[in-house]
């Protein structure tokens, strides 16, 4: 795997991990006043915000909920990461 593909996978992995942690913390009703939980919410916010209006859902962190828009964000970022790697990575052709 070339360097560009590794960089793209690393950036995509960080974004997907942040969104995944957000999804899990909201689902479990984590306390947003906790420093770690607040960090995850704030760090993932720019990545999930474009998907907020999809389901007419206003995000609240007071109770347990399932953020469908975060799940959609994870799927989209995974797909974009894969597509970028395939487009920008040189393909190798094997000869038989």
C-alpha positions as CSV (number, residue, x, y, z in Angstrom):
1,X,0.0,0.0,0.0
2,X,1.4,3.4,-0.9
3,X,1.9,6.4,1.4
4,X,-1.1,8.3,0.0
5,X,-3.5,5.4,0.6
6,X,-2.2,5.1,4.2
7,X,-2.7,8.8,4.9
8,X,-6.3,8.6,3.5
9,X,-7.1,5.5,5.5
10,X,-5.6,7.1,8.6
11,X,-7.7,10.3,8.3
12,X,-10.8,8.3,7.4
13,X,-10.2,6.0,10.3
14,X,-9.9,8.8,12.8
15,X,-13.2,10.4,11.5
16,X,-15.0,7.1,11.6
17,X,-13.7,6.3,15.0
18,X,-14.8,9.7,16.4
19,X,-18.3,9.2,14.9
20,X,-18.5,5.6,16.2
21,X,-17.5,6.7,19.7
22,X,-20.1,9.5,19.5
23,X,-22.8,7.0,18.4
24,X,-21.9,4.6,21.2
25,X,-21.8,7.3,23.9
26,X,-25.1,8.9,22.9
27,X,-26.7,5.4,22.7
28,X,-25.5,4.6,26.2
29,X,-26.6,8.0,27.5
30,X,-23.1,9.2,28.5
31,X,-22.8,12.3,30.7
32,X,-21.9,15.2,28.4
33,X,-20.4,17.1,31.3
34,X,-17.7,14.5,31.5
35,X,-14.5,15.8,29.9
36,X,-13.9,12.8,27.6
37,X,-17.5,12.6,26.5
38,X,-17.6,16.3,25.8
39,X,-14.3,16.0,23.8
40,X,-15.8,13.3,21.6
41,X,-19.0,15.2,21.1
42,X,-17.2,18.4,20.1
43,X,-14.5,16.6,18.0
44,X,-17.1,14.7,16.0
45,X,-19.6,17.5,15.6
46,X,-18.1,19.0,12.4
47,X,-18.3,15.6,10.8
48,X,-21.9,14.7,11.8
49,X,-23.4,18.2,11.5
50,X,-23.9,18.0,7.7
51,X,-26.2,15.0,8.4
52,X,-28.4,16.6,11.1
53,X,-31.4,17.4,9.0
54,X,-31.8,14.0,7.4
55,X,-34.3,12.6,10.0
56,X,-35.8,15.8,11.5
57,X,-33.9,15.0,14.7
58,X,-32.7,17.6,17.2
59,X,-29.6,16.1,18.9
60,X,-30.0,15.9,22.7
61,X,-27.5,14.3,25.1
62,X,-29.6,14.1,28.2
63,X,-30.9,10.6,27.6
64,X,-30.5,7.5,25.7
65,X,-31.1,7.9,22.0
66,X,-29.9,6.5,18.7
67,X,-28.5,9.1,16.3
68,X,-29.3,7.8,12.8
69,X,-27.5,10.7,11.3
70,X,-24.3,9.6,12.9
71,X,-24.7,6.1,11.5
72,X,-25.3,7.6,8.1
73,X,-22.1,9.8,8.6
74,X,-20.1,6.7,9.4
75,X,-21.3,4.9,6.3
76,X,-20.7,8.0,4.1
77,X,-17.1,8.6,5.4
78,X,-16.3,4.9,5.0
79,X,-17.5,5.0,1.4
80,X,-15.7,8.2,0.7
81,X,-12.4,6.9,2.2
82,X,-12.6,3.7,0.1
83,X,-13.4,5.6,-3.1
84,X,-10.6,8.1,-2.6
85,X,-8.1,5.4,-2.0
86,X,-9.2,3.6,-5.2
87,X,-9.2,6.7,-7.3
88,X,-5.9,8.1,-6.0
89,X,-3.9,5.0,-5.6
90,X,-2.0,3.6,-8.5
91,X,-3.4,0.3,-9.6
92,X,-1.1,-2.6,-10.2
93,X,-1.7,-4.9,-13.1
94,X,-0.6,-8.4,-12.9
95,X,0.4,-10.3,-16.0
96,X,-0.4,-13.9,-16.5
